Amino acid sequence: MSDKSIKAKHRQTVESRAQGCCEYCRIQARFATQSFSIEHIQPLSRGGKSELDNLALA
């Protein structure tokens, strides 16, 4: 993932949408062993884009 490819507005929207939980396994951030990041569901290297429907908090 390239942090620079994700706009601050999109980052805030994804974090709000996730409500403090991993969007894959739904664990709450306070119980996670590592800090969350925003990932591209379909990687940029495979044609994915930095759009809301391709971003997940994980």
Secondary structure, 3 states (H helix, E strand, C coil): CCHHHCCHHHHHHHHHHHCCECCCCCCEHHHCCCCCCEEECCCHHHCCCCCHHHEEEC
